Amino acid sequence: MKRIKMKYQKEKKKKNLAWRFLFSFFMAFLVFLLLLMLEAGFLKKEEEKLVVLAAAYIPKGTELTDEIIADSFRETYVPISFIPEQAIQDSKRLAGNITEEDICEREIMTVSKLCEFPELLEELEEPVEVSVSVTDLSQVVGGILRTGDRINLSVTDRETGVNERVFTNIYVSGAFTSSGNRVERMPMEQEQPAATVLNLWIPKAMEQTFNEKINSGLLRISKIQ
């Protein structure tokens, strides 16, 4: 009797082990299928669209010429989940615009980051371009002046010594060195020459006043950050 009882227990243990093995195998198979499904979901390619991407850092106030557009922007496909609203999809749309803010490298361009040059001039009634010379760097406050900057302009009268604000928030349409080279916008860490001649946009009605004021005393220029 004892031998029969012992034989029955061994057979029962073998059956339990077999069921455990089958159950473990089944669970492992389910986990394997789940992992395959997750992998397939991750690898599934998201729909992409063509956008304009900055290929370099572009400072605020940069006038987007054909040369700058060719050197500093790229058209590339990006997953739609990464594309912001009003994204620009054609680099030709950048022409004739000015950057409203600093543009970081690999940043997707949007309409809100740009200002059309004609819109800028619409702020002025019959805009005209005038020029001033900066004979001494002490005349400039706020850093190196470059094309695309905004400035405030004051004059200290030679006779009375009174300082008068002549213009506010003037757009610098061109900044040039003493040798005539145009000073473009670039990252601040790069060495930049000082501009000694500035071209400015002002209302035509103020042109005569402008000429009289800058000839009456010492010019003071404050760069708007």
BELJO-V356661 format. One record per helix or strand of 2 or more residues. SS is the DSSP state (helix for helix, strand for strand). FROM is the first residue (numbers start at 0). LEN is the number of residues. If there is no record, write none. Layout:
SS|FROM|LEN  SS|FROM|LEN
This chain:
helix|1|42  strand|47|7  helix|65|7  strand|72|7  helix|79|3  helix|90|4  strand|96|3  helix|110|3  strand|113|3  helix|116|6  strand|126|7  helix|136|3  strand|139|2  strand|149|8  strand|162|14  strand|196|7  helix|203|11  strand|216|8
